[in-house]
Each structure stands twice: as structure tokens, then as C-alpha cells.
Amino acid sequence: MKNSEIIKERNRIVTTNEIVTLYHGSKSGIRGSIAPISRERCDFGKGFYMGTDRTQPLTLICNYPNAKIYTLNVDLSSLKILDVEADLDWALLVAYNRGKMEPMKNSKIYNRFAGLSKDIDMIIGYIANDRMFVVLDRFFNGEITDLALVNSLSALKLGKQYVALTAKACQKIEILDEQELSKDDRDKLKQESEVNRSKGITMADEICRKYRREGRFFDEILRAGE
């Protein structure tokens, strides 16, 4: 986004007149109108997910023979947008949406993240790619601290994802191009995904050793936010 086109408030809600080009991967193709109907336990909740980099959604659909990749134009004008930075709050919002906070339901910290996207049309935030996915899981499982997590966020160049949460946001999405993935394309993407996951495991091991005595663990953060 261009800074001159953004109005930022303290709660990170933004407005902009920008039109962006994004990408969406589908296991079997889009049927009917675009709608916020992903599975519930996604990074930012139920919505229609799009990435800033064409390669982002590809590894998610490479196991499906009828997979398709879409190029989209998205008009962000008149939408209420939550812009989430790559920090601990981002990780905790992902934790909430993936169901990792359920043991703390109705606590102060749970309610804070449950209400973060209330009345929001679209969320813009960083994507947990193949390498970051491993690090996040280790954080949620209590193997690394928040300090290790934040340092890994700064070490990785994460792409951004745009998630349309409402019908209003979905109506602003225009399909420019649709391409089906060949078997060769899918095989290459599977290999790339495995390589990235291996790199993530190696990086998480190094981070865990470096920050094993620094920072707070996920369960400690949840208990402190009761």
C-alpha cells in the first residue's frame, strides 16, 4: 500500500483506495461467486484467502490433480481493513483462529483476539509459509519462546496474505486469469514444499538452542492474559 493513501488508527484499522493484484489457489476451481467460505481453522478465520506472491498458494494445492491458480484484481476502497504486523500479536491471532486458545476460552486474552476482526471486511497479514509453519507449531507446543518466535519472524521474508471476511469484500474481487496446474508443475511444487519444511525445521532447532532461556512460552503468555 502507498502511505499517502492510508489512514491509520491506533487499532491498526486502515482504509485505502488502492487496487492490488493478488493470487488464489483452489483445489478444484472456483464455482459460482467468490465467497468467504474457507475452512474455519485458517490463519485469520473463515474467509477467501489471497497472496501477494504467485508461489504462495501453489504449495497448498499441489497435491490435488484439478488444482487451479487464479490472478485477481482487488479493489480495497470502502472496505474496513485490519492490517496486522509480523509480531507476537500476529502469532496470537493465528493461535486463536487455529483453536490453540480454546483452553483459555472467555479469558481476557481470548476475548481480545476473538473480537479483533469484529466488523472487519478484510485482514492483511503475513502468511505462515512452509518454513514459518514449523516455527509456529513449535511455539504453540511450548518448544520455543516468544523471543525465539519474533526473531524467526525477522529472519524470514514472509509474504502477505489478504483475507476477504465478508460478502462486501468478496464482491470487490475480480478474476483476471485462471490456470490449471500440470502434473509436472505439481510434482516440482511438492519437492519445493518439502525442502522449505526441512529448512524450517533446521532453523527452528537453531533458534530453540539460541533462545532456550530467554522469553516466555505460549502457555505462560496465555496464563498472564487471564
N, C-alpha and C positions, 0 to 999 in steps of 0.2 A: 504494500500500500504506500501511497505517497503521503508524506507527513502533512502536506498542505491540505489534503483532502480529508483528514481525520479529525474528529472531535473526540478527545479522550476525557473520561470522567475518572473519579477516584476508584470506582469499582471495575475499571477496565472495560466498560461498555463503550463501544465505538460506533460511529456512523461514517459512511463514505459513499461517494458516488461512483466509485471505481467499477470497471468491468474487468474480470480476471478470466484467464484461460486455465482450466483445471482438467483433471483426468479421473476417470472412474472405471474400476474393473468389475465385471459381472461374471458370475459362474456360468450363466446360460443366456445372457442377454436381457435387456430391459424390455418388459412387456407392459404396454399401457403407459399411463402418465407417470412421471417421476414422483416418488412419494417417500416420506421418511419412515421406511419400513425395514431397516436392518434389524438384526437380532438385538435383543435387549442389552447383552453384556459386551458392548463395544466401548472403546476408549472414552467417548463422550456421550454415551447413551444411544437410544434408538434414533436413527436419522438416515440421511443419504450422504455417504462419505465420498469425498473427492480429494485428490492430492495435487500438490504443485509440480511434482515431477512425474513424468510418464512411467518411470520404472517403479514408483512406489506401490501402486496397486497390483502390479503384474505378478509378484511372488505370492500374492494371496489367492490368485486364481489359476496358477499354473498346473494344478492337479486336476483340472476339470476340462474334459475334451471339447466342450462347447463354449469355452470362455471367450469373452469379448472385452476389448478395451475401448473406452469412449473418450473423445475430446469434447470439452464442454466450454461454453461461454456462460459466465455467471454475473448477473447484474446485481451489485450489492446495495444499490440505492434503496432507501426507505426501509432497510432491514435493521433490526436491533441485534447487534453482534457482540459476542463476548470474546475478547482477544486474550488468550492465555499464554503467558511466557513459559519458557522451559526452566522451571524451578520446582521447589518442593510442592507448591500448590498444584502445579500441573500433575505431578505424580499422585497426589492425594485425590485429585478429581478423577484420574484414571482408576485409582483404587476403589473409589465409591462406585463408579459405573461398572466396574468388573465384579462387584459384590464382595470386595475384600473388607468392607467396613460393617458388614451385616451384624457381627457380634457386638458392635457398639451402636446399634440402631437406637435412635432417639436421643443420643448423646449430643452435646453441643457441637462437637466437630462433625458428627454425622449430619446433623441438620444444616450446618453451614454449607457443606458440599452438595447436599440434596437440593438446597434452594439456589445454588449458584447459577443454574441455567434456567431458572423460572422466568417465563415470559420472553425468553431469548429466541430469535429466529435462526441464528447461525452461530456456531462456535468455530473460532480459528485457533488452532493449537498445534504443537509439534506431534509428529507421528512416532509411535514406538516401533521403529523398524526392526529387522531381524536381529541386529546386534543389541539394540536397546531393550527389546523384549526380554532377553535373557537377564539383563541387569535389573529390570523392574521386578521380575519374578524373584530374584534373589533378595531384593529389598522387601517385598511383601512376605517372603518366607523367613525373614529375620536373619539372613546370612550376611547382609551388608548394612551399613548405617546410612542415614540421610546425607551425611557428608560425602560418603563414597558415591552415592547416587548423584548428587549435584555435580561432583567433579567429573563423573562419567558423562553427564549431560553436556558439560562444557567441552569435553574431549571429542564428542561425536558431532558430526554435522547433520543434524536431524532435519528432514524436510517438514513442511507444514501440511496439515490436512484441514479442509473446510467441511463442516458438517451441517447440512441443512436439517433443522429440527422441526420445522413447521411446513404446512402446505404453502404458506405465503412464500417462504424461501425457495421451495421446490419449483414454484411457478416462475421463478426468475432464472431458471437453468435451461439453457438451450443446447441441444446436441448438435455438434458440428461434424463429427465423424465417428463411425463405428467400424472396428476391425476385429476379425476373428483371429485367434492365435493358432498358428500351425503347431504340429506335434514337435517339430524341431525347436521352435520358439519356447514351447512349454518345457521341454527337456533341459534346455540351456538355463531357463529361469529356476528350475528345481536345483540344479547344480549351484547356481549363484546364491540361492537361499541357504543351502547347506553350508557353503563357505562363509557367508555372513554370520550364521549362527555360531559356527566354530570360532570365528573371530570374537564374537560377543562373549563366549564362554571364557576364552583366554583373557580378554580384557577384564571381565568380572573377577576372575581369580587374582589378577594383579592389583585391582582396586581393593579387593577384600583384604589382601595382605597389607597394603599400604595404610588403610584407614581402619584397621580392625579394632583399635582402641579409641577412635575419635567419632563424635557424633552420637545420634540417637537411633535406636532401632524402631521399626514400624509400630510394634505393639506399644512401645514407650510413648510414641507420639500420640497414638490413639488414647491411651490412658490419661495423658496430660491434657487432652482436649475434651474430657468428660464433662 
